[in-house]
Amino acid sequence: MTSLSSLFVAGPGGVMTDEVGVVTGDLELRTELSDDGRFRALVRYEGADEWYAITGGSCALADPRDHEPVHSLLLGLLNRPEG
């Protein structure tokens, strides 16, 4: 399994998670790609221990080289410090 992490600031609407609903503020995005091509996106409050699954944030990637571009795209959508 490979993983990538990035810090970001969620916009006013926050990020919807499966476990706790909407999270807002200073967050960290982690994306994981399993050996069988399953992609999963998680988020946590910056510095916290618990990770939460982003609602709708899992899929299969056809090529493992797509992990980094998909991570970057997701980060660009979630990082909205100005709203």
Gaussian input, Z-matrix of N, CA and C with variables (Angstrom, degrees):
# hf/3-21g

backbone

0 1
 N
 C     1     B1
 C     2     B2     1     A1
 N     3     B3     2     A2     1     D1
 C     4     B4     3     A3     2     D2
 C     5     B5     4     A4     3     D3
 N     6     B6     5     A5     4     D4
 C     7     B7     6     A6     5     D5
 C     8     B8     7     A7     6     D6
 N     9     B9     8     A8     7     D7
 C    10    B10     9     A9     8     D8
 C    11    B11    10    A10     9     D9
 N    12    B12    11    A11    10    D10
 C    13    B13    12    A12    11    D11
 C    14    B14    13    A13    12    D12
 N    15    B15    14    A14    13    D13
 C    16    B16    15    A15    14    D14
 C    17    B17    16    A16    15    D15
 N    18    B18    17    A17    16    D16
 C    19    B19    18    A18    17    D17
 C    20    B20    19    A19    18    D18
 N    21    B21    20    A20    19    D19
 C    22    B22    21    A21    20    D20
 C    23    B23    22    A22    21    D21
 N    24    B24    23    A23    22    D22
 C    25    B25    24    A24    23    D23
 C    26    B26    25    A25    24    D24
 N    27    B27    26    A26    25    D25
 C    28    B28    27    A27    26    D26
 C    29    B29    28    A28    27    D27
 N    30    B30    29    A29    28    D28
 C    31    B31    30    A30    29    D29
 C    32    B32    31    A31    30    D30
 N    33    B33    32    A32    31    D31
 C    34    B34    33    A33    32    D32
 C    35    B35    34    A34    33    D33
 N    36    B36    35    A35    34    D34
 C    37    B37    36    A36    35    D35
 C    38    B38    37    A37    36    D36
 N    39    B39    38    A38    37    D37
 C    40    B40    39    A39    38    D38
 C    41    B41    40    A40    39    D39
 N    42    B42    41    A41    40    D40
 C    43    B43    42    A42    41    D41
 C    44    B44    43    A43    42    D42
 N    45    B45    44    A44    43    D43
 C    46    B46    45    A45    44    D44
 C    47    B47    46    A46    45    D45
 N    48    B48    47    A47    46    D46
 C    49    B49    48    A48    47    D47
 C    50    B50    49    A49    48    D48
 N    51    B51    50    A50    49    D49
 C    52    B52    51    A51    50    D50
 C    53    B53    52    A52    51    D51
 N    54    B54    53    A53    52    D52
 C    55    B55    54    A54    53    D53
 C    56    B56    55    A55    54    D54
 N    57    B57    56    A56    55    D55
 C    58    B58    57    A57    56    D56
 C    59    B59    58    A58    57    D57
 N    60    B60    59    A59    58    D58
 C    61    B61    60    A60    59    D59
 C    62    B62    61    A61    60    D60
 N    63    B63    62    A62    61    D61
 C    64    B64    63    A63    62    D62
 C    65    B65    64    A64    63    D63
 N    66    B66    65    A65    64    D64
 C    67    B67    66    A66    65    D65
 C    68    B68    67    A67    66    D66
 N    69    B69    68    A68    67    D67
 C    70    B70    69    A69    68    D68
 C    71    B71    70    A70    69    D69
 N    72    B72    71    A71    70    D70
 C    73    B73    72    A72    71    D71
 C    74    B74    73    A73    72    D72
 N    75    B75    74    A74    73    D73
 C    76    B76    75    A75    74    D74
 C    77    B77    76    A76    75    D75
 N    78    B78    77    A77    76    D76
 C    79    B79    78    A78    77    D77
 C    80    B80    79    A79    78    D78
 N    81    B81    80    A80    79    D79
 C    82    B82    81    A81    80    D80
 C    83    B83    82    A82    81    D81
 N    84    B84    83    A83    82    D82
 C    85    B85    84    A84    83    D83
 C    86    B86    85    A85    84    D84
 N    87    B87    86    A86    85    D85
 C    88    B88    87    A87    86    D86
 C    89    B89    88    A88    87    D87
 N    90    B90    89    A89    88    D88
 C    91    B91    90    A90    89    D89
 C    92    B92    91    A91    90    D90
 N    93    B93    92    A92    91    D91
 C    94    B94    93    A93    92    D92
 C    95    B95    94    A94    93    D93
 N    96    B96    95    A95    94    D94
 C    97    B97    96    A96    95    D95
 C    98    B98    97    A97    96    D96
 N    99    B99    98    A98    97    D97
 C   100   B100    99    A99    98    D98
 C   101   B101   100   A100    99    D99
 N   102   B102   101   A101   100   D100
 C   103   B103   102   A102   101   D101
 C   104   B104   103   A103   102   D102
 N   105   B105   104   A104   103   D103
 C   106   B106   105   A105   104   D104
 C   107   B107   106   A106   105   D105
 N   108   B108   107   A107   106   D106
 C   109   B109   108   A108   107   D107
 C   110   B110   109   A109   108   D108
 N   111   B111   110   A110   109   D109
 C   112   B112   111   A111   110   D110
 C   113   B113   112   A112   111   D111
 N   114   B114   113   A113   112   D112
 C   115   B115   114   A114   113   D113
 C   116   B116   115   A115   114   D114
 N   117   B117   116   A116   115   D115
 C   118   B118   117   A117   116   D116
 C   119   B119   118   A118   117   D117
 N   120   B120   119   A119   118   D118
 C   121   B121   120   A120   119   D119
 C   122   B122   121   A121   120   D120
 N   123   B123   122   A122   121   D121
 C   124   B124   123   A123   122   D122
 C   125   B125   124   A124   123   D123
 N   126   B126   125   A125   124   D124
 C   127   B127   126   A126   125   D125
 C   128   B128   127   A127   126   D126
 N   129   B129   128   A128   127   D127
 C   130   B130   129   A129   128   D128
 C   131   B131   130   A130   129   D129
 N   132   B132   131   A131   130   D130
 C   133   B133   132   A132   131   D131
 C   134   B134   133   A133   132   D132
 N   135   B135   134   A134   133   D133
 C   136   B136   135   A135   134   D134
 C   137   B137   136   A136   135   D135
 N   138   B138   137   A137   136   D136
 C   139   B139   138   A138   137   D137
 C   140   B140   139   A139   138   D138
 N   141   B141   140   A140   139   D139
 C   142   B142   141   A141   140   D140
 C   143   B143   142   A142   141   D141
 N   144   B144   143   A143   142   D142
 C   145   B145   144   A144   143   D143
 C   146   B146   145   A145   144   D144
 N   147   B147   146   A146   145   D145
 C   148   B148   147   A147   146   D146
 C   149   B149   148   A148   147   D147
 N   150   B150   149   A149   148   D148
 C   151   B151   150   A150   149   D149
 C   152   B152   151   A151   150   D150
 N   153   B153   152   A152   151   D151
 C   154   B154   153   A153   152   D152
 C   155   B155   154   A154   153   D153
 N   156   B156   155   A155   154   D154
 C   157   B157   156   A156   155   D155
 C   158   B158   157   A157   156   D156
 N   159   B159   158   A158   157   D157
 C   160   B160   159   A159   158   D158
 C   161   B161   160   A160   159   D159
 N   162   B162   161   A161   160   D160
 C   163   B163   162   A162   161   D161
 C   164   B164   163   A163   162   D162
 N   165   B165   164   A164   163   D163
 C   166   B166   165   A165   164   D164
 C   167   B167   166   A166   165   D165
 N   168   B168   167   A167   166   D166
 C   169   B169   168   A168   167   D167
 C   170   B170   169   A169   168   D168
 N   171   B171   170   A170   169   D169
 C   172   B172   171   A171   170   D170
 C   173   B173   172   A172   171   D171
 N   174   B174   173   A173   172   D172
 C   175   B175   174   A174   173   D173
 C   176   B176   175   A175   174   D174
 N   177   B177   176   A176   175   D175
 C   178   B178   177   A177   176   D176
 C   179   B179   178   A178   177   D177
 N   180   B180   179   A179   178   D178
 C   181   B181   180   A180   179   D179
 C   182   B182   181   A181   180   D180
 N   183   B183   182   A182   181   D181
 C   184   B184   183   A183   182   D182
 C   185   B185   184   A184   183   D183
 N   186   B186   185   A185   184   D184
 C   187   B187   186   A186   185   D185
 C   188   B188   187   A187   186   D186
 N   189   B189   188   A188   187   D187
 C   190   B190   189   A189   188   D188
 C   191   B191   190   A190   189   D189
 N   192   B192   191   A191   190   D190
 C   193   B193   192   A192   191   D191
 C   194   B194   193   A193   192   D192
 N   195   B195   194   A194   193   D193
 C   196   B196   195   A195   194   D194
 C   197   B197   196   A196   195   D195
 N   198   B198   197   A197   196   D196
 C   199   B199   198   A198   197   D197
 C   200   B200   199   A199   198   D198
 N   201   B201   200   A200   199   D199
 C   202   B202   201   A201   200   D200
 C   203   B203   202   A202   201   D201
 N   204   B204   203   A203   202   D202
 C   205   B205   204   A204   203   D203
 C   206   B206   205   A205   204   D204
 N   207   B207   206   A206   205   D205
 C   208   B208   207   A207   206   D206
 C   209   B209   208   A208   207   D207
 N   210   B210   209   A209   208   D208
 C   211   B211   210   A210   209   D209
 C   212   B212   211   A211   210   D210
 N   213   B213   212   A212   211   D211
 C   214   B214   213   A213   212   D212
 C   215   B215   214   A214   213   D213
 N   216   B216   215   A215   214   D214
 C   217   B217   216   A216   215   D215
 C   218   B218   217   A217   216   D216
 N   219   B219   218   A218   217   D217
 C   220   B220   219   A219   218   D218
 C   221   B221   220   A220   219   D219
 N   222   B222   221   A221   220   D220
 C   223   B223   222   A222   221   D221
 C   224   B224   223   A223   222   D222
 N   225   B225   224   A224   223   D223
 C   226   B226   225   A225   224   D224
 C   227   B227   226   A226   225   D225
 N   228   B228   227   A227   226   D226
 C   229   B229   228   A228   227   D227
 C   230   B230   229   A229   228   D228
 N   231   B231   230   A230   229   D229
 C   232   B232   231   A231   230   D230
 C   233   B233   232   A232   231   D231
 N   234   B234   233   A233   232   D232
 C   235   B235   234   A234   233   D233
 C   236   B236   235   A235   234   D234
 N   237   B237   236   A236   235   D235
 C   238   B238   237   A237   236   D236
 C   239   B239   238   A238   237   D237
 N   240   B240   239   A239   238   D238
 C   241   B241   240   A240   239   D239
 C   242   B242   241   A241   240   D240
 N   243   B243   242   A242   241   D241
 C   244   B244   243   A243   242   D242
 C   245   B245   244   A244   243   D243
 N   246   B246   245   A245   244   D244
 C   247   B247   246   A246   245   D245
 C   248   B248   247   A247   246   D246

   B1=1.4470
   B2=1.5290
   B3=1.3113
   B4=1.4580
   B5=1.5266
   B6=1.3254
   B7=1.4578
   B8=1.5197
   B9=1.3271
   B10=1.4586
   B11=1.5180
   B12=1.3322
   B13=1.4674
   B14=1.5153
   B15=1.3340
   B16=1.4621
   B17=1.5189
   B18=1.3312
   B19=1.4591
   B20=1.5154
   B21=1.3387
   B22=1.4592
   B23=1.5233
   B24=1.3231
   B25=1.4599
   B26=1.5242
   B27=1.3315
   B28=1.4682
   B29=1.5183
   B30=1.3101
   B31=1.4552
   B32=1.5133
   B33=1.3372
   B34=1.4693
   B35=1.5246
   B36=1.3297
   B37=1.4661
   B38=1.5081
   B39=1.3306
   B40=1.4579
   B41=1.5155
   B42=1.3080
   B43=1.4662
   B44=1.5226
   B45=1.3190
   B46=1.4674
   B47=1.5284
   B48=1.3244
   B49=1.4640
   B50=1.5210
   B51=1.3203
   B52=1.4622
   B53=1.5239
   B54=1.3275
   B55=1.4615
   B56=1.5330
   B57=1.3223
   B58=1.4699
   B59=1.5213
   B60=1.3157
   B61=1.4596
   B62=1.5170
   B63=1.3231
   B64=1.4605
   B65=1.5272
   B66=1.3389
   B67=1.4669
   B68=1.5224
   B69=1.3201
   B70=1.4565
   B71=1.5229
   B72=1.3270
   B73=1.4608
   B74=1.5087
   B75=1.3372
   B76=1.4628
   B77=1.5265
   B78=1.3264
   B79=1.4638
   B80=1.5190
   B81=1.3177
   B82=1.4599
   B83=1.5200
   B84=1.3122
   B85=1.4569
   B86=1.5202
   B87=1.3258
   B88=1.4670
   B89=1.5161
   B90=1.3154
   B91=1.4601
   B92=1.5117
   B93=1.3177
   B94=1.4635
   B95=1.5206
   B96=1.3054
   B97=1.4569
   B98=1.5174
   B99=1.3267
   B100=1.4642
   B101=1.5254
   B102=1.3091
   B103=1.4618
   B104=1.5222
   B105=1.3388
   B106=1.4709
   B107=1.5361
   B108=1.3539
   B109=1.4616
   B110=1.5096
   B111=1.3392
   B112=1.4685
   B113=1.5229
   B114=1.3283
   B115=1.4622
   B116=1.5157
   B117=1.3334
   B118=1.4637
   B119=1.5206
   B120=1.3329
   B121=1.4579
   B122=1.5222
   B123=1.3348
   B124=1.4582
   B125=1.5181
   B126=1.3190
   B127=1.4549
   B128=1.5266
   B129=1.3281
   B130=1.4628
   B131=1.5211
   B132=1.3280
   B133=1.4576
   B134=1.5224
   B135=1.3248
   B136=1.4599
   B137=1.5293
   B138=1.3294
   B139=1.4539
   B140=1.5179
   B141=1.3296
   B142=1.4682
   B143=1.5323
   B144=1.3100
   B145=1.4624
   B146=1.5247
   B147=1.3393
   B148=1.4630
   B149=1.5254
   B150=1.3327
   B151=1.4608
   B152=1.5200
   B153=1.3344
   B154=1.4544
   B155=1.5229
   B156=1.3109
   B157=1.4614
   B158=1.5240
   B159=1.3250
   B160=1.4612
   B161=1.5236
   B162=1.3128
   B163=1.4611
   B164=1.5322
   B165=1.3267
   B166=1.4613
   B167=1.5181
   B168=1.3305
   B169=1.4611
   B170=1.5082
   B171=1.3160
   B172=1.4662
   B173=1.5243
   B174=1.3101
   B175=1.4655
   B176=1.5230
   B177=1.3078
   B178=1.4577
   B179=1.5250
   B180=1.3262
   B181=1.4606
   B182=1.5237
   B183=1.3233
   B184=1.4639
   B185=1.5237
   B186=1.3307
   B187=1.4634
   B188=1.5252
   B189=1.3278
   B190=1.4590
   B191=1.5286
   B192=1.3124
   B193=1.4687
   B194=1.5242
   B195=1.3318
   B196=1.4585
   B197=1.5304
   B198=1.3158
   B199=1.4648
   B200=1.5326
   B201=1.3050
   B202=1.4598
   B203=1.5314
   B204=1.3459
   B205=1.4671
   B206=1.5279
   B207=1.3239
   B208=1.4632
   B209=1.5329
   B210=1.3155
   B211=1.4631
   B212=1.5302
   B213=1.3231
   B214=1.4680
   B215=1.5233
   B216=1.3244
   B217=1.4635
   B218=1.5324
   B219=1.3170
   B220=1.4574
   B221=1.5251
   B222=1.3238
   B223=1.4563
   B224=1.5225
   B225=1.3275
   B226=1.4571
   B227=1.5178
   B228=1.3275
   B229=1.4693
   B230=1.5300
   B231=1.3133
   B232=1.4679
   B233=1.5159
   B234=1.3261
   B235=1.4624
   B236=1.5259
   B237=1.3327
   B238=1.4690
   B239=1.5265
   B240=1.3369
   B241=1.4634
   B242=1.5340
   B243=1.3148
   B244=1.4633
   B245=1.5277
   B246=1.3245
   B247=1.4581
   B248=1.4927
   A1=108.12
   A2=114.88
   A3=120.57
   A4=108.24
   A5=115.79
   A6=119.29
   A7=110.02
   A8=114.83
   A9=123.45
   A10=107.53
   A11=117.54
   A12=121.87
   A13=110.59
   A14=115.64
   A15=122.47
   A16=109.37
   A17=115.53
   A18=120.99
   A19=109.13
   A20=116.53
   A21=120.53
   A22=109.74
   A23=115.78
   A24=121.92
   A25=107.53
   A26=115.46
   A27=120.47
   A28=109.82
   A29=114.98
   A30=121.38
   A31=111.67
   A32=117.01
   A33=122.19
   A34=114.27
   A35=117.88
   A36=120.21
   A37=113.50
   A38=117.60
   A39=121.84
   A40=113.15
   A41=115.41
   A42=123.91
   A43=107.85
   A44=117.85
   A45=122.38
   A46=109.44
   A47=115.11
   A48=120.92
   A49=109.96
   A50=115.43
   A51=120.75
   A52=112.06
   A53=116.66
   A54=119.98
   A55=114.31
   A56=118.03
   A57=119.93
   A58=113.64
   A59=118.64
   A60=120.98
   A61=111.08
   A62=116.83
   A63=121.97
   A64=111.07
   A65=115.52
   A66=121.80
   A67=107.57
   A68=116.44
   A69=121.71
   A70=110.02
   A71=115.48
   A72=120.75
   A73=113.44
   A74=115.81
   A75=122.62
   A76=108.78
   A77=115.52
   A78=121.89
   A79=110.83
   A80=114.34
   A81=121.76
   A82=108.51
   A83=115.47
   A84=122.67
   A85=108.52
   A86=116.56
   A87=121.44
   A88=107.52
   A89=115.69
   A90=119.71
   A91=108.05
   A92=114.35
   A93=121.15
   A94=109.11
   A95=115.10
   A96=121.15
   A97=107.84
   A98=115.39
   A99=120.11
   A100=109.86
   A101=115.50
   A102=121.09
   A103=112.58
   A104=117.45
   A105=120.09
   A106=112.53
   A107=117.48
   A108=120.91
   A109=116.21
   A110=118.20
   A111=120.92
   A112=109.65
   A113=114.55
   A114=122.87
   A115=107.96
   A116=116.10
   A117=120.71
   A118=108.57
   A119=116.72
   A120=122.95
   A121=109.57
   A122=115.45
   A123=122.43
   A124=109.07
   A125=115.37
   A126=120.65
   A127=108.40
   A128=115.27
   A129=120.53
   A130=107.91
   A131=114.53
   A132=118.83
   A133=107.14
   A134=116.82
   A135=121.74
   A136=110.00
   A137=116.47
   A138=122.42
   A139=115.43
   A140=118.26
   A141=121.37
   A142=110.56
   A143=115.83
   A144=121.58
   A145=113.24
   A146=116.80
   A147=120.57
   A148=112.62
   A149=114.97
   A150=122.57
   A151=108.78
   A152=116.75
   A153=122.72
   A154=109.24
   A155=116.37
   A156=121.59
   A157=109.39
   A158=116.44
   A159=120.59
   A160=107.66
   A161=116.35
   A162=121.30
   A163=109.35
   A164=115.92
   A165=121.32
   A166=113.75
   A167=116.97
   A168=121.14
   A169=115.10
   A170=117.65
   A171=119.31
   A172=109.61
   A173=114.36
   A174=120.97
   A175=107.97
   A176=116.17
   A177=121.69
   A178=108.15
   A179=116.54
   A180=120.90
   A181=108.65
   A182=115.79
   A183=120.55
   A184=111.60
   A185=116.71
   A186=121.08
   A187=108.38
   A188=118.57
   A189=120.12
   A190=113.35
   A191=117.72
   A192=120.47
   A193=111.84
   A194=117.86
   A195=121.64
   A196=112.91
   A197=117.88
   A198=120.75
   A199=111.68
   A200=117.79
   A201=119.96
   A202=112.82
   A203=120.09
   A204=118.94
   A205=113.49
   A206=117.97
   A207=120.28
   A208=109.63
   A209=117.51
   A210=121.14
   A211=110.00
   A212=116.66
   A213=121.42
   A214=111.91
   A215=116.87
   A216=121.26
   A217=110.75
   A218=116.97
   A219=121.07
   A220=110.61
   A221=116.99
   A222=120.36
   A223=110.67
   A224=117.52
   A225=121.36
   A226=112.85
   A227=117.03
   A228=120.53
   A229=112.07
   A230=117.08
   A231=120.75
   A232=112.97
   A233=118.10
   A234=122.08
   A235=109.53
   A236=115.60
   A237=121.10
   A238=109.83
   A239=117.50
   A240=119.76
   A241=113.40
   A242=117.47
   A243=120.70
   A244=112.66
   A245=116.74
   A246=120.34
   A247=113.30
   D1=138.91
   D2=174.22
   D3=-115.99
   D4=152.29
   D5=178.21
   D6=-142.50
   D7=152.48
   D8=176.18
   D9=-129.49
   D10=145.32
   D11=179.30
   D12=-134.56
   D13=145.70
   D14=177.87
   D15=-149.56
   D16=140.84
   D17=174.04
   D18=-84.75
   D19=147.91
   D20=177.63
   D21=-158.98
   D22=169.70
   D23=176.48
   D24=-117.21
   D25=120.83
   D26=-179.49
   D27=-72.99
   D28=147.99
   D29=176.64
   D30=-74.84
   D31=-177.19
   D32=-176.28
   D33=-55.05
   D34=-32.95
   D35=-179.45
   D36=-80.97
   D37=-11.21
   D38=179.41
   D39=68.34
   D40=-162.96
   D41=-179.43
   D42=-123.92
   D43=126.26
   D44=179.71
   D45=-80.17
   D46=129.98
   D47=177.42
   D48=-119.49
   D49=157.09
   D50=179.41
   D51=-69.72
   D52=-35.51
   D53=-170.69
   D54=-87.26
   D55=-40.43
   D56=-171.38
   D57=-126.95
   D58=9.53
   D59=-177.78
   D60=78.58
   D61=-140.84
   D62=-174.00
   D63=-80.84
   D64=134.06
   D65=171.12
   D66=-118.10
   D67=145.02
   D68=-176.38
   D69=-134.57
   D70=170.85
   D71=173.57
   D72=92.06
   D73=-148.95
   D74=-178.55
   D75=-80.12
   D76=114.17
   D77=-173.41
   D78=-127.26
   D79=170.48
   D80=173.30
   D81=-128.19
   D82=131.61
   D83=176.33
   D84=-98.38
   D85=132.43
   D86=171.54
   D87=-126.97
   D88=128.50
   D89=172.95
   D90=-114.24
   D91=142.84
   D92=-178.66
   D93=-125.21
   D94=143.29
   D95=174.26
   D96=-127.50
   D97=116.05
   D98=-179.78
   D99=-78.65
   D100=167.17
   D101=-178.71
   D102=-62.52
   D103=-23.15
   D104=179.79
   D105=-94.34
   D106=10.60
   D107=174.05
   D108=91.38
   D109=6.63
   D110=178.26
   D111=-80.13
   D112=126.02
   D113=178.90
   D114=-101.57
   D115=138.12
   D116=179.55
   D117=-141.26
   D118=134.53
   D119=179.40
   D120=-111.34
   D121=131.77
   D122=-178.91
   D123=-129.79
   D124=159.99
   D125=179.30
   D126=-142.28
   D127=150.62
   D128=173.52
   D129=-147.60
   D130=160.71
   D131=172.13
   D132=-67.14
   D133=139.08
   D134=-177.81
   D135=-52.10
   D136=123.33
   D137=178.43
   D138=85.44
   D139=-6.00
   D140=-179.81
   D141=-79.54
   D142=167.98
   D143=179.54
   D144=-91.64
   D145=-34.86
   D146=-172.33
   D147=-86.92
   D148=132.59
   D149=175.90
   D150=-102.58
   D151=146.77
   D152=178.98
   D153=-125.30
   D154=140.04
   D155=178.40
   D156=-73.31
   D157=129.80
   D158=175.50
   D159=-72.66
   D160=128.65
   D161=-179.74
   D162=-58.35
   D163=126.01
   D164=-178.35
   D165=76.05
   D166=12.23
   D167=-173.23
   D168=-97.42
   D169=33.70
   D170=174.86
   D171=-136.67
   D172=147.64
   D173=179.70
   D174=-167.33
   D175=178.64
   D176=174.37
   D177=-103.61
   D178=134.11
   D179=175.01
   D180=-101.02
   D181=135.09
   D182=-178.53
   D183=-72.60
   D184=-27.42
   D185=-176.05
   D186=-136.89
   D187=127.14
   D188=-179.41
   D189=-60.77
   D190=-21.61
   D191=177.44
   D192=-67.54
   D193=-13.30
   D194=178.54
   D195=-79.90
   D196=-10.74
   D197=-177.13
   D198=-56.83
   D199=-52.96
   D200=-177.34
   D201=-63.80
   D202=-45.07
   D203=176.90
   D204=-62.66
   D205=-37.12
   D206=179.24
   D207=-69.39
   D208=-39.98
   D209=175.57
   D210=-58.48
   D211=-47.84
   D212=-179.28
   D213=-62.55
   D214=-41.18
   D215=178.11
   D216=-63.32
   D217=-46.07
   D218=179.37
   D219=-62.95
   D220=-42.52
   D221=177.75
   D222=-60.36
   D223=-42.07
   D224=177.97
   D225=-61.73
   D226=-34.37
   D227=178.63
   D228=-75.44
   D229=-34.60
   D230=-174.90
   D231=-86.43
   D232=-31.38
   D233=-175.25
   D234=-79.89
   D235=98.95
   D236=-178.05
   D237=-134.15
   D238=64.57
   D239=-175.71
   D240=-61.55
   D241=-22.69
   D242=179.57
   D243=-96.16
   D244=0.95
   D245=178.95
   D246=99.68

